[in-house]
């Protein structure tokens, strides 16, 4: 692999481009190691705080961070995802041009929609993004992000970014299968499931309405009143199941943004405590933590709510449920340098049978009686965490309790004042 012609680049940019080409073509380096080296070279050569490589996945619906280097901290992170439907102007600009040089990213029409969700929380003032393409296929984006004052990008810097994106395309094309369109049959099945669930919910609404009318009749016999009550309860459970099915099958984009898990969970504590009832004390440990992740706040609330309700059901006689937020690194091999915000929910309940544990996040797999849940709560948790680029770990001992840990890719704790 050789770099594109760089005779018209300043010496420092030409040298960095050649070094990047060498790193990307070295067979001894893993993809992660090569991308780390490339981002370090790019950040130093152009003088930006953040340099990252992002890959389009899910048939172009999601942009997933393969790595981002923060120069002031000297560390890399990955896993953050952006839903392309959330930022149509930005992705349209990338489709129409090899690069997007935004001197004032918060006001530039091509990047302004990123302001509240991404730019302002990270202190990013200017962006130079170059699309990574292989043939007609857009594989991803090289992002150079300047923190602090506004910045006008030079023609040489733009050529450097586009040249580096070209080098990255050669290395990333082996991942092109990730960006291939999802099987048409799966998309049709998801659409069908969502449609059936929606129609089913409409029918249940009618049943609930008539059950309510019947329950108000003063002449109704006690036995009949009890039957009507049971009909209403069954219809309500069916309505919850329909909601969960629609969420599983739906690909509706979420308004993701940089958030503090601690602040989101603190705001949700009154609701969580009312849901579990007086026999369960919800304890929160995270007030000193102020890490941030890129996620829709309501999705994080849904994750924590589902886990807390599972913990409640696992401790029918009551007991404490602890919700904790902490800094951590990856829990699995090859992930030890990745910073995460770890959100965990722990109980002292019945624990989970090892035979069920490996299938815990599959749809309709449940440790509860049929009347206690839909079997989709943990499947929804996994879907949300997967789309956020996160990981889940379960620790459980039968008769002693369960701790479920959700690892969410961490964004900077606090943006530097300048770069």
C-alpha positions in Angstrom: 0.0 0.0 0.0 1.3 3.4 -0.9 0.0 6.9 0.0 -1.7 9.0 -2.6 0.4 11.6 -4.4 1.5 14.1 -1.7 3.9 16.3 -3.6 1.8 19.3 -3.0 1.4 18.7 0.8 3.6 20.4 3.4 6.4 18.2 4.6 4.9 17.4 8.0 1.6 16.3 6.4 3.3 14.3 3.7 5.5 12.6 6.3 2.4 11.8 8.5 0.6 10.4 5.4 3.5 8.1 4.5 3.7 6.9 8.1 0.0 6.2 8.2 0.4 4.2 4.9 3.1 2.1 6.5 1.1 1.4 9.7 -2.0 0.4 7.7 0.1 -2.0 5.4 2.1 -3.6 8.2 0.9 -7.3 8.3 2.2 -7.6 11.9 -0.2 -5.0 13.2 -3.8 -5.8 14.1 -6.5 -3.5 12.7 -7.0 -1.9 16.1 -3.2 -1.2 16.5 -3.1 0.2 12.9 -6.1 2.5 13.5 -4.7 3.7 16.8 -1.4 4.6 15.1 -3.2 6.4 12.3 -5.4 8.5 14.6 -2.3 9.5 16.7 -0.5 10.5 13.6 -3.5 12.5 12.2 -4.2 14.3 15.5 -0.5 15.4 15.8 -0.1 16.3 12.2 -3.2 18.5 11.9 -3.2 19.6 15.6 -6.6 18.5 16.7 -7.8 17.2 20.1 -9.8 14.2 18.6 -9.1 12.0 15.6 -11.4 9.0 15.0 -12.4 6.4 12.5 -16.1 5.4 12.2 -17.6 2.5 10.3 -21.1 2.4 8.8 -23.1 -0.7 9.9 -26.6 -2.0 9.8 -27.0 -1.2 6.1 -25.9 2.3 6.7 -28.3 3.0 9.5 -25.6 3.3 12.2 -22.2 4.9 12.3 -20.0 3.0 14.9 -16.8 4.3 16.3 -13.9 1.9 15.6 -11.5 4.2 17.6 -11.2 7.8 18.6 -7.9 9.2 20.0 -8.0 12.1 22.5 -4.6 13.8 22.3 -4.7 15.6 25.6 -5.4 12.4 27.5 -3.4 10.1 25.3 -6.0 7.4 25.2 -8.3 5.6 22.7 -11.9 4.6 23.0 -14.4 3.0 20.8 -18.0 1.6 20.5 -20.0 4.8 20.4 -22.7 4.8 17.8 -24.7 7.4 15.9 -28.0 6.7 14.2 -27.7 8.2 10.7 -31.4 9.1 10.7 -30.8 11.4 13.6 -28.4 13.6 11.5 -29.6 13.6 7.9 -28.0 16.9 6.9 -24.6 15.7 8.0 -24.7 12.4 6.3 -26.1 14.0 3.1 -23.1 16.3 3.1 -20.7 13.4 3.4 -22.5 11.6 0.5 -22.1 14.6 -1.7 -18.5 15.6 -1.0 -15.2 13.8 -0.3 -14.8 15.9 2.9 -16.7 18.3 5.1 -14.5 21.1 6.4 -16.6 23.0 9.0 -14.8 26.0 10.4 -17.7 26.7 12.9 -19.3 23.3 13.2 -22.1 24.6 15.4 -23.3 27.1 12.7 -22.3 25.3 9.5 -25.5 23.9 7.9 -23.8 20.6 7.2 -22.9 19.9 10.9 -25.1 22.2 13.0 -27.6 19.4 13.8 -24.8 17.7 15.8 -24.5 20.7 18.1 -26.7 19.8 21.1 -26.2 16.1 21.0 -22.4 15.9 20.3 -20.5 19.1 19.6 -21.3 21.3 22.6 -21.0 18.5 25.3 -17.5 17.7 24.0 -16.4 21.3 23.4 -15.9 20.7 19.6 -15.8 23.9 17.6 -14.6 22.8 14.2 -14.6 19.5 12.2 -12.8 18.2 9.2 -14.5 14.9 8.2 -13.6 12.8 5.2 -15.7 10.0 3.9 -14.1 6.5 3.5 -15.2 4.9 0.3 -14.4 1.7 -1.6 -15.8 1.9 -5.1 -19.3 3.1 -4.9 -19.7 2.0 -1.2 -19.3 4.5 1.6 -17.6 2.5 4.4 -17.3 5.2 7.0 -15.8 8.5 8.1 -12.5 9.8 9.2 -13.2 12.5 11.8 -10.8 15.3 12.9 -12.3 17.3 15.6 -10.9 20.6 17.0 -11.8 21.6 20.5 -11.7 25.2 21.6 -11.7 28.1 19.2 -13.1 28.2 15.7 -10.7 27.0 12.9 -10.4 27.5 9.2 -9.1 24.4 7.5 -6.5 24.8 4.8 -6.6 23.2 1.4 -3.6 21.1 2.4 -5.3 19.8 5.5 -8.3 18.9 3.5 -6.2 17.0 1.0 -4.4 15.3 3.8 -7.7 14.1 5.4 -9.0 12.9 2.0 -5.8 11.0 1.3 -5.8 9.4 4.7 -9.4 8.3 4.2 -8.3 6.7 0.9 -5.7 4.7 2.7 -8.2 3.6 5.4 -10.6 2.4 2.7 -8.0 -0.2 1.5 -7.7 -1.6 5.0 -11.4 -1.4 5.9 -12.7 -3.0 2.8 -12.4 -6.4 4.5 -15.2 -5.1 6.8 -17.4 -4.2 3.9 -19.5 -7.3 4.6 -20.6 -5.5 7.8 -22.1 -2.8 5.7 -23.9 -5.1 3.2 -27.6 -4.7 3.1 -29.4 -6.8 5.7 -31.3 -9.7 4.2 -34.6 -8.5 2.7 -36.4 -11.4 4.4 -35.4 -10.2 7.9 -36.5 -6.6 7.2 -39.8 -7.9 5.9 -40.2 -10.1 9.0 -39.5 -7.2 11.3 -42.0 -5.0 9.5 -44.6 -7.8 9.6 -44.1 -8.4 13.4 -44.4 -4.7 14.1 -47.6 -4.5 12.1 -49.2 -7.5 13.7 -48.3 -6.3 17.2 -49.8 -2.9 16.4 -53.1 -4.5 15.1 -53.1 -6.8 18.1 -52.8 -3.8 20.5 -55.7 -2.1 18.8 -57.9 -5.2 19.4 -56.8 -5.4 23.0 -57.8 -1.7 23.4 -61.3 -2.6 22.4 -61.4 -5.5 24.8 -60.1 -3.3 27.6 -62.8 -0.7 26.8 -65.7 -3.2 26.9 -64.3 -4.8 30.1 -64.3 -1.4 31.8 -67.9 -0.8 30.7 -69.0 -4.2 32.1 -67.2 -3.7 35.4 -69.2 -0.5 36.0 -72.6 -2.3 35.9 -74.1 -2.3 39.3 -76.2 -5.4 38.6 -73.2 -7.5 37.7 -72.9 -10.6 39.9 -69.7 -11.0 42.0 -68.5 -14.1 40.0 -69.1 -12.2 36.7 -67.3 -9.2 38.0 -64.3 -11.3 38.9 -64.3 -12.8 35.4 -64.4 -9.3 33.8 -61.5 -8.3 36.1 -59.5 -11.3 34.9 -60.3 -10.4 31.2 -59.0 -6.9 31.8 -55.8 -8.1 33.5 -55.1 -10.5 30.6 -55.7 -7.8 28.0 -53.4 -5.4 29.9 -50.6 -8.0 29.9 -51.2 -8.6 26.2 -51.0 -4.8 25.6 -47.6 -4.7 27.3 -46.5 -7.7 25.2 -47.6 -5.8 22.0 -45.6 -2.8 23.1 -42.5 -4.8 23.6 -42.9 -6.6 20.3 -43.2 -3.3 18.5 -40.0 -2.0 20.2 -38.1 -5.2 19.3 -39.2 -5.1 15.7 -39.0 -1.3 15.2 -36.0 0.4 13.8 -37.2 3.9 14.7 -34.2 6.1 15.4 -33.6 7.4 18.9 -32.4 11.0 19.6 -29.0 10.0 20.9 -26.8 12.5 22.6 -24.0 12.9 25.1 -25.5 12.2 28.5 -24.4 11.6 32.1 -25.7 8.2 33.2 -25.5 9.4 36.8 -27.8 12.3 36.1 -30.3 10.3 34.0 -30.6 7.6 36.7 -30.8 10.1 39.6 -33.8 11.8 37.8 -35.4 8.4 37.4 -35.1 7.3 41.0 -38.5 8.5 42.2 -40.2 6.4 39.4 -38.0 3.4 40.1 -38.9 3.5 43.8 -42.6 3.8 43.1 -42.5 0.9 40.7 -40.8 -1.6 43.1 -42.9 -0.7 46.1 -42.2 -0.3 49.8 -40.7 -3.8 50.4 -37.7 -3.0 48.2 -35.2 -0.3 48.9 -33.6 1.1 45.7 -30.1 2.3 46.6 -28.1 4.5 44.3 -24.3 4.7 44.3 -23.0 7.1 41.7 -23.2 10.6 42.9 -19.4 11.2 42.6 -19.3 9.9 39.0 -19.7 12.2 36.1 -18.6 10.2 33.1 -20.6 10.5 29.9 -21.8 8.2 27.1 -23.6 8.7 23.8 -27.2 7.3 24.2 -30.8 8.4 24.2 -31.8 9.2 27.8 -35.1 7.3 27.6 -33.3 4.2 26.3 -31.0 4.3 29.4 -34.0 4.7 31.6 -35.6 1.7 29.9 -32.5 -0.4 30.5 -32.3 0.5 34.2 -36.1 0.2 34.8 -36.2 -3.3 33.2 -33.2 -4.5 35.3 -34.6 -3.0 38.5 -38.0 -4.7 37.9 -36.3 -8.0 37.3 -34.4 -7.6 40.5 -37.7 -6.8 42.3 -39.3 -10.0 41.0 -36.2 -12.0 42.0 -36.6 -10.9 45.6 -40.3 -11.5 46.3 -39.9 -11.2 50.1 -38.3 -7.8 49.7 -34.8 -6.5 50.1 -32.3 -3.9 48.7 -31.7 -3.3 45.0 -28.5 -1.5 44.3 -28.0 0.6 41.2 -24.4 1.7 40.7 -22.5 3.8 38.1 -18.7 3.6 38.0 -15.7 4.0 35.6 -14.3 0.8 34.3 -12.4 -0.8 31.5 -13.5 -3.6 29.2 -14.3 -6.9 31.1 -13.4 -9.2 28.2 -10.1 -10.3 26.6 -8.7 -7.7 24.2 -10.8 -4.9 25.7 -8.6 -3.9 28.6 -7.8 -0.5 27.3 -11.3 0.6 26.5 -12.9 3.1 29.0 -16.5 2.4 29.9 -19.2 3.7 32.2 -20.4 0.6 34.0 -24.1 0.7 35.1 -25.0 -2.2 37.2 -28.1 -3.4 39.1 -27.6 -5.9 42.0 -30.1 -7.9 44.1 -29.9 -10.5 46.9 -32.6 -12.6 45.4 -33.1 -16.1 44.1 -30.3 -16.0 41.5 -30.4 -17.4 38.0 -30.0 -21.1 37.1 -26.8 -21.6 35.0 -28.9 -23.5 32.4 -30.9 -20.3 31.7 -28.1 -17.7 32.1 -26.6 -18.2 28.7 -30.0 -17.6 27.0 -31.1 -14.9 29.3 -31.3 -12.1 26.7 -33.1 -14.1 24.0 -36.7 -13.1 23.3 -39.3 -15.0 25.4 -36.7 -16.6 27.7 -37.7 -15.8 31.2 -37.3 -17.1 34.8 -40.7 -15.7 35.8 -44.1 -17.2 35.7 -46.1 -16.3 32.6 -48.3 -13.9 34.5 -45.2 -11.9 35.7 -43.7 -10.7 32.4 -43.5 -11.0 28.6 -40.0 -12.5 28.4 -38.9 -9.5 26.3 -37.6 -7.1 28.9 -34.0 -8.4 28.8 -34.1 -8.8 25.0 -34.9 -5.1 24.8 -32.1 -4.3 27.2 -29.6 -6.2 25.0 -31.0 -4.5 21.8 -30.4 -1.0 23.4 -27.0 -1.9 24.7 -25.9 -3.5 21.4 -26.9 -0.4 19.4 -25.0 1.8 21.8 -21.9 -0.3 21.2 -21.9 -1.7 24.7 -21.5 -5.0 26.5 -23.4 -6.9 29.2 -22.0 -9.2 31.9 -24.1 -11.3 34.3 -22.9 -12.5 37.6 -25.3 -14.7 39.6 -25.3 -17.4 42.3 -28.5 -19.4 42.9 -29.9 -18.5 46.3 -27.6 -15.5 46.8 -28.5 -12.9 44.1 -27.7 -11.5 40.7 -25.6 -8.5 39.4 -26.1 -7.4 35.8 -23.4 -5.0 34.5 -24.0 -2.9 31.5 -20.8 -1.4 29.9 -21.4 1.7 27.8 -18.5 3.2 25.8 -17.3 6.3 27.6 -17.0 9.7 26.0 -14.6 12.3 27.6 -15.4 13.2 31.2 -14.7 16.9 30.6 -13.6 18.5 27.3 -10.3 20.4 27.5 -10.5 24.2 27.6 -8.6 24.3 24.3 -6.3 22.2 22.1 
